[in-house]
Amino acid sequence: MSDETVILREVARLTVYSGITLYMMAILIRWTAPFLSLNLYKRGVRIIPAITDPFLKLVRRILPPMGFVDWSPVAAVLILWVVRVVLVRQ
């Protein structure tokens, strides 16, 4: 393999790893926002529910209801963690 191919592969790996990690962090912020009294509908952070809710709704459809706590963010982070490990293979 040429040096350019190795560099491009490493950049792609780091981009995927960082993107999934940032998405996991957005889900954790979305999940902890009510406990921390954060208003996610303010101008600067309005994007967090917009990017995380579609995936969380999908996970909620798959997960059975489990009492009063919404466990879909935890399941979503675990799913993304597994996907990140499989894709990046660190």
C-alpha beads as a LAMMPS data file, in Angstrom:
LAMMPS data file: protein, C-alpha beads

90 atoms
89 bonds

1 atom types
1 bond types

-500.0 500.0 xlo xhi
-500.0 500.0 ylo yhi
-500.0 500.0 zlo zhi

Masses

1 110.0

Atoms # bond

1 1 1 0.000 0.000 0.000
2 1 1 1.152 3.491 -0.689
3 1 1 1.607 6.100 1.992
4 1 1 -1.369 8.088 0.683
5 1 1 -3.666 5.088 1.062
6 1 1 -2.510 4.480 4.617
7 1 1 -2.984 8.140 5.517
8 1 1 -6.452 8.273 3.945
9 1 1 -7.480 5.092 5.740
10 1 1 -6.287 6.495 9.076
11 1 1 -8.100 9.805 8.490
12 1 1 -11.295 7.929 7.616
13 1 1 -10.950 5.743 10.720
14 1 1 -10.445 8.728 12.993
15 1 1 -13.333 10.609 11.365
16 1 1 -15.748 7.716 11.901
17 1 1 -14.509 7.197 15.461
18 1 1 -14.865 10.892 16.312
19 1 1 -18.254 11.245 14.638
20 1 1 -19.750 8.308 16.512
21 1 1 -18.212 9.521 19.780
22 1 1 -19.703 13.000 19.319
23 1 1 -23.105 11.458 18.573
24 1 1 -22.829 9.366 21.751
25 1 1 -22.036 12.521 23.707
26 1 1 -25.062 14.291 22.189
27 1 1 -27.284 11.404 23.306
28 1 1 -25.860 11.587 26.824
29 1 1 -26.463 15.350 26.929
30 1 1 -30.011 14.780 25.689
31 1 1 -30.574 12.167 28.405
32 1 1 -29.123 14.167 31.297
33 1 1 -30.583 17.552 30.288
34 1 1 -33.796 17.201 32.345
35 1 1 -31.820 16.253 35.452
36 1 1 -29.495 19.229 35.004
37 1 1 -32.337 21.657 34.166
38 1 1 -30.892 22.373 30.731
39 1 1 -33.217 23.904 28.179
40 1 1 -32.520 22.032 24.953
41 1 1 -34.760 24.335 22.978
42 1 1 -32.561 27.405 23.360
43 1 1 -31.026 28.757 20.228
44 1 1 -27.521 27.289 20.612
45 1 1 -28.426 23.734 21.607
46 1 1 -31.595 23.198 19.589
47 1 1 -29.701 20.872 17.289
48 1 1 -29.194 18.191 19.962
49 1 1 -32.815 16.935 20.045
50 1 1 -33.031 17.302 16.273
51 1 1 -30.103 14.960 15.640
52 1 1 -30.666 12.494 18.486
53 1 1 -34.445 12.021 18.555
54 1 1 -34.760 9.985 15.321
55 1 1 -32.325 7.324 16.569
56 1 1 -33.799 7.350 20.080
57 1 1 -37.313 6.894 18.668
58 1 1 -36.094 3.868 16.725
59 1 1 -34.534 2.370 19.856
60 1 1 -37.724 3.090 21.855
61 1 1 -39.767 1.138 19.315
62 1 1 -37.495 -1.880 19.734
63 1 1 -37.043 -1.702 23.527
64 1 1 -39.955 -2.826 25.712
65 1 1 -41.213 -0.322 28.320
66 1 1 -39.320 -0.701 31.609
67 1 1 -40.999 1.377 34.292
68 1 1 -40.627 5.108 34.692
69 1 1 -37.060 5.446 33.430
70 1 1 -36.346 5.851 29.740
71 1 1 -33.518 3.407 29.031
72 1 1 -33.395 4.073 25.289
73 1 1 -30.433 6.510 25.549
74 1 1 -28.391 3.907 27.416
75 1 1 -29.273 1.268 24.833
76 1 1 -28.502 3.715 22.014
77 1 1 -25.076 4.522 23.449
78 1 1 -24.312 0.804 23.844
79 1 1 -25.395 0.124 20.258
80 1 1 -23.241 2.980 18.981
81 1 1 -20.307 1.788 21.072
82 1 1 -20.514 -1.683 19.500
83 1 1 -20.844 -0.173 16.008
84 1 1 -17.824 2.047 16.680
85 1 1 -15.720 -0.912 17.836
86 1 1 -16.721 -2.995 14.811
87 1 1 -16.142 -0.205 12.285
88 1 1 -12.924 1.162 13.694
89 1 1 -11.488 -2.085 15.093
90 1 1 -9.352 -0.551 17.793

Bonds

1 1 1 2
2 1 2 3
3 1 3 4
4 1 4 5
5 1 5 6
6 1 6 7
7 1 7 8
8 1 8 9
9 1 9 10
10 1 10 11
11 1 11 12
12 1 12 13
13 1 13 14
14 1 14 15
15 1 15 16
16 1 16 17
17 1 17 18
18 1 18 19
19 1 19 20
20 1 20 21
21 1 21 22
22 1 22 23
23 1 23 24
24 1 24 25
25 1 25 26
26 1 26 27
27 1 27 28
28 1 28 29
29 1 29 30
30 1 30 31
31 1 31 32
32 1 32 33
33 1 33 34
34 1 34 35
35 1 35 36
36 1 36 37
37 1 37 38
38 1 38 39
39 1 39 40
40 1 40 41
41 1 41 42
42 1 42 43
43 1 43 44
44 1 44 45
45 1 45 46
46 1 46 47
47 1 47 48
48 1 48 49
49 1 49 50
50 1 50 51
51 1 51 52
52 1 52 53
53 1 53 54
54 1 54 55
55 1 55 56
56 1 56 57
57 1 57 58
58 1 58 59
59 1 59 60
60 1 60 61
61 1 61 62
62 1 62 63
63 1 63 64
64 1 64 65
65 1 65 66
66 1 66 67
67 1 67 68
68 1 68 69
69 1 69 70
70 1 70 71
71 1 71 72
72 1 72 73
73 1 73 74
74 1 74 75
75 1 75 76
76 1 76 77
77 1 77 78
78 1 78 79
79 1 79 80
80 1 80 81
81 1 81 82
82 1 82 83
83 1 83 84
84 1 84 85
85 1 85 86
86 1 86 87
87 1 87 88
88 1 88 89
89 1 89 90
